[in-house]
Amino acid sequence: MIQKGGGKVTTMTTTTGQIHPEIQSFGERFSKDLPDLDSYRSCIEYTRQALPVLLLNRQLLVEIMQGVVSGEPYPDIRRPTMFDNELILYVHPARLFSLRLYLWGAGEFTYPHDHNAWGVIGTAMEGYEVTNFRRVDDGSMEGYAKLEEVARINLKPGETAFTLPFDEGIHRTGNSGDKTIITLHLYGKSHSRSYLQGYDIVNNQVYRVFPPRLKKKTLASQALADMKA
C-alpha cells in the first residue's frame, strides 16, 4: 500500500523525470499489474479500486500543490497539455497509462468531449460533477452530432467515475461548487487519433480539438498553403 507522506516534498530522478516518491510507487505498481489485465473493463475495475488511495491522501496533494506554488520542477506546469487546468503527474515509459491532476475553479466546466483512451476520474474534494452523453446520430453528416444526456453524477471525495474511448465516453466534467477542487485522472494507452472531439450540444455540432503544439503546427501548415496559393 502507498503510505501517507509527511513533511517537505522529496523528489527523485527517474525515467519519468523528477517525481514525488509516492506517485512513483503508485506508477510502478500499475506498470507491474496493468499488462496482465485483458480488457477495458478489467483495467477500469482495477483502477477504481486503486485510485482512491491517492484521492484521499490529503498530505500528498498538499505537498504537490506546495510544489506548484513554490515553482518546484515537479509537477512541470510548463509542460503542454490538452487542457489549461491539467498537470501531468506520471507517464508510463511506454505510454501504457498516465496519471494527471486537474484544478477546477468554482463553476468551471469542460465542454462536452470524448477521449482517445479508457480512463478513471475521481475527486479529492466535494463539488465534482460528471455528465455523460450518448451520441444519437449516425455520424454520417460532417460536423453534425446530436447528443442525449444519459447520466449526471456528483462525486464525493474518494469516489470515481470512468470513461471509454470515442463515442462511448462523451462527457462534460467540472466543479459545481464554490471552492477550488482537485481531481485525479488515470488514462490508459491512447489510440492513434491525434485529436479529441468537442461537441456543441446547443447547435448540434462536433469539431476537432488538437493539443496546443499540434494545433499550431496544423494552422501553420494551412497558412503556408494559403500563402503559396
Secondary structure, DSSP 4 states (H G I P E B T S, - for coil): -PPPP-SS---EEETTEEE-HHHHHHHHHHHHHGGG--SHHHHHHHHHHHTHHHHT-HHHHHHHHHHHHHT-SSS-TTS--SSTTEEEEEE-TT-SEEEEEEEE-TT-BPPSB--SS-EEEEESSTTEEEEEEEE-S-S-STTB--EEEEEEEEEPTT-EEEE-SGGGG-EEEEE-SSS-EEEEEEEEPPPS---EEEEETTTTEEEEE--HHHHHHHHHHHHHHHHH-
